Amino acid sequence: MKKKIIIANWKLNSNIKNISIFLKNLQLNISSYLKYNTVIIAPPTIYLERIYKKINNLNIFLGAQDVDIHKQGAFTGETSILMLKDIGVKYVIVGHSERRLFHNENNKLIAKKFGLIKNSYLIPILCIGESEDEKRNNKTEEIIKNQLDIIFEFFGEKAFVNSIIAYEPIWAIGTGLSADPEYVESIHQFIKDYINQYSSNNLEEIIIQYGGSINAKNAKSFLEKSSIDGLLVGSASLDCKEFLEIIKVSNEILCK
Ligand code: PGA
């Protein structure tokens, strides 16, 4: 059975004190849940190295929330893929809707970042999904096609091997209104079928997670769907107890 991938996206949250409490709790409780799960923590950049030192021996992976498109040079304030790699990052979130919205990232820039991550042998977590308006106007499939097409255009049919797609409808992020698991299942199927038209990949290799207002209470209804390969968890991942509960739920489903 395919492992589920559970990612904590802390966004611009937490601090040294809270991280230390979180990691102590994690160290004490995580080991029995890792057999069926891959767990990734994506903290703010400034805490990456601190966290790496504590999670490396726990078999939990380090994720970055973004990367610059340049590898080095006069780009004040940015973080390069070489630096992320240097300190133990294995996964990089790219194209999160908050980057698209607040930093004007478009599909082309996101595709470039996606390629940079892959060419550096790290694993991109590509976030895609529609806004509330787009959903209301029945544009979800069109939006997703556009978000995927540019990746295919740049990187060909193997683009989604060794990559993760996170389907995150924008209206479900941070709103407390998670999508309906059946709806998510249908979109995941659409994504798989669409990718399948363009590539000869084994569909089993395509990993698609869901993200948007996941918590310990609703995680089960998503994780029990076979087309949902894991969860990208925002605010609920800041509380170690709640995050562990989500991982535990995943474990229980998979060891049945
Ligand atoms: P949320 O965030 O769980 O707080 O809705 C999810 C995300 O943005 O990845």
Residues whose N, C-alpha, C, O or C-beta is under 5 A from the ligand:
A	BS01	PGA	N9 A172 I173 G174 T175 G211 G212 S213 I214 L232 V233 G234 S235
